[in-house]
Amino acid sequence: MEERGLYPLKFMPLFKDKIWGGNKIKDIVGIDYSPLARCGELWVLSAIEGDETVVENGFLAECTLPEVIEMYNDELLGEANFDRFSTEFPLLIKIIDAHDNLSAQVHPDDHYASHHMGQANGKTEMWYVLQADEDAKIYAGFTQKETKADVINRLRNKTFVDVMHYDKAEQGDLYFIPAGKMHAIGKGVLLAEIQQSSDATFRLYDWDRVDDNGNPRQLHLEQGLEVLDLSKQEGTAKGHYHYHLNETTNLVQCPYFVTNVMPLTKALKKDLSNADTFYLYFCVAGKGFVTSMGHRIPLSAGEIMMIPAKAEDALVEPSPMMEILEITIL
């Protein structure tokens, strides 16, 4: 008789055809998104209404993430998380392939989103660069202090790009993008994105592009200026961390998520017994197996596994190598 208790969950991907998307999710990550000709975003885990990811394995297969949370509550999320979020899953996890520049945009914080947009939360996010072409850039913040009037005038006279701070993008780069920071993913960048579960985005600048009918893309300048951090970006916008093979290294720890990186060529045992929270194991390169709660489950690049809060431990085994982003909320 099949065991009906909670177990580690894998999820089926969602693919987004974007005008700026390319083919790296197939060519580099190894995920087939046919029949689409291109794919800008691979949503690996989502509870966004209308875009809920679906369980792939076990007896809960074909259930959506929100449906599983409704069934298992704090067993899946942890008591503190369930008290805080109830059945609203707080994270959205993606891979983004920017074949062309994405728009310069800004996200609201929780207060603005709840008071002005009727949404539960704003959007703070982080990026982990998986691959970058020569001369690819990540834009984050301004090269000098600006005013709202400066921003409006720069958009009018087409000099906004002159004050967009950028860094050359390279594999392994980390960027933390708090709500309020102007940012854009430059063409040629493939990255993993961990963010609050929100679609709250205000577009400030779109590289003066027009559609097939000669119309510019809609901007959200009024709302964007209400939440935009106009200060100067001091130094690089890249985050700093020390990369250790076969160990767990912290990348970001903020009130919304904690993300660690685990580059593995040998098995790593994780003690989860003292953690009243779920863990997401997001494979961004290679392949292997994750064993937890009596289940040994294969995991490959572009796939994610959710380890329930009730799990005591997890064993991650590369075959022969894998790189894992370990994501949770503390």
Secondary structure in CASP SS format (residue, H / E / C, confidence):
PFRMAT SS
TARGET T0000
AUTHOR 0000-0000-0000
METHOD secondary structure of the structure
MODEL  1
M C 1.00
E C 1.00
E C 1.00
R C 1.00
G C 1.00
L C 1.00
Y C 1.00
P C 1.00
L E 1.00
K E 1.00
F E 1.00
M C 1.00
P C 1.00
L E 1.00
F E 1.00
K E 1.00
D C 1.00
K C 1.00
I C 1.00
W C 1.00
G C 1.00
G E 1.00
N C 1.00
K H 1.00
I H 1.00
K H 1.00
D H 1.00
I H 1.00
V H 1.00
G C 1.00
I C 1.00
D C 1.00
Y C 1.00
S C 1.00
P C 1.00
L C 1.00
A C 1.00
R C 1.00
C E 1.00
G C 1.00
E E 1.00
L E 1.00
W E 1.00
V E 1.00
L E 1.00
S C 1.00
A C 1.00
I C 1.00
E C 1.00
G C 1.00
D C 1.00
E C 1.00
T C 1.00
V E 1.00
V E 1.00
E C 1.00
N C 1.00
G C 1.00
F C 1.00
L C 1.00
A C 1.00
E C 1.00
C C 1.00
T E 1.00
L H 1.00
P H 1.00
E H 1.00
V H 1.00
I H 1.00
E H 1.00
M H 1.00
Y H 1.00
N H 1.00
D H 1.00
E H 1.00
L H 1.00
L H 1.00
G C 1.00
E H 1.00
A H 1.00
N H 1.00
F H 1.00
D H 1.00
R H 1.00
F H 1.00
S C 1.00
T C 1.00
E C 1.00
F C 1.00
P C 1.00
L E 1.00
L E 1.00
I E 1.00
K E 1.00
I E 1.00
I E 1.00
D E 1.00
A E 1.00
H C 1.00
D C 1.00
N C 1.00
L C 1.00
S C 1.00
A E 1.00
Q E 1.00
V E 1.00
H C 1.00
P C 1.00
D C 1.00
D H 1.00
H H 1.00
Y H 1.00
A H 1.00
S H 1.00
H H 1.00
H H 1.00
M C 1.00
G C 1.00
Q C 1.00
A C 1.00
N C 1.00
G C 1.00
K C 1.00
T C 1.00
E E 1.00
M E 1.00
W E 1.00
Y E 1.00
V E 1.00
L E 1.00
Q E 1.00
A E 1.00
D C 1.00
E C 1.00
D C 1.00
A C 1.00
K E 1.00
I E 1.00
Y E 1.00
A E 1.00
G E 1.00
F E 1.00
T C 1.00
Q C 1.00
K C 1.00
E C 1.00
T C 1.00
K H 1.00
A H 1.00
D H 1.00
V H 1.00
I H 1.00
N H 1.00
R H 1.00
L H 1.00
R H 1.00
N C 1.00
K C 1.00
T C 1.00
F H 1.00
V H 1.00
D H 1.00
V H 1.00
M E 1.00
H E 1.00
Y E 1.00
D E 1.00
K E 1.00
A C 1.00
E C 1.00
Q C 1.00
G C 1.00
D C 1.00
L E 1.00
Y E 1.00
F E 1.00
I E 1.00
P C 1.00
A C 1.00
G C 1.00
K C 1.00
M C 1.00
H E 1.00
A E 1.00
I E 1.00
G C 1.00
K C 1.00
G C 1.00
V E 1.00
L E 1.00
L E 1.00
A E 1.00
E E 1.00
I E 1.00
Q E 1.00
Q E 1.00
S C 1.00
S C 1.00
D C 1.00
A C 1.00
T C 1.00
F E 1.00
R E 1.00
L E 1.00
Y E 1.00
D C 1.00
W C 1.00
D C 1.00
R C 1.00
V E 1.00
D C 1.00
D C 1.00
N C 1.00
G C 1.00
N C 1.00
P E 1.00
R C 1.00
Q C 1.00
L C 1.00
H C 1.00
L H 1.00
E H 1.00
Q H 1.00
G H 1.00
L H 1.00
E H 1.00
V H 1.00
L C 1.00
D C 1.00
L C 1.00
S C 1.00
K E 1.00
Q C 1.00
E C 1.00
G C 1.00
T C 1.00
A C 1.00
K E 1.00
G C 1.00
H C 1.00
Y C 1.00
H C 1.00
Y C 1.00
H C 1.00
L C 1.00
N C 1.00
E C 1.00
T C 1.00
T E 1.00
N E 1.00
L E 1.00
V E 1.00
Q E 1.00
C C 1.00
P C 1.00
Y C 1.00
F C 1.00
V E 1.00
T E 1.00
N E 1.00
V E 1.00
M E 1.00
P E 1.00
L E 1.00
T C 1.00
K C 1.00
A C 1.00
L E 1.00
K E 1.00
K E 1.00
D E 1.00
L C 1.00
S C 1.00
N C 1.00
A C 1.00
D C 1.00
T C 1.00
F C 1.00
Y E 1.00
L E 1.00
Y E 1.00
F E 1.00
C E 1.00
V E 1.00
A E 1.00
G E 1.00
K E 1.00
G E 1.00
F E 1.00
V E 1.00
T E 1.00
S E 1.00
M C 1.00
G C 1.00
H E 1.00
R E 1.00
I E 1.00
P E 1.00
L E 1.00
S E 1.00
A C 1.00
G C 1.00
E C 1.00
I E 1.00
M E 1.00
M E 1.00
I E 1.00
P C 1.00
A C 1.00
K C 1.00
A C 1.00
E C 1.00
D E 1.00
A E 1.00
L E 1.00
V E 1.00
E E 1.00
P E 1.00
S E 1.00
P E 1.00
M E 1.00
M E 1.00
E E 1.00
I E 1.00
L E 1.00
E E 1.00
I E 1.00
T E 1.00
I C 1.00
L C 1.00
END
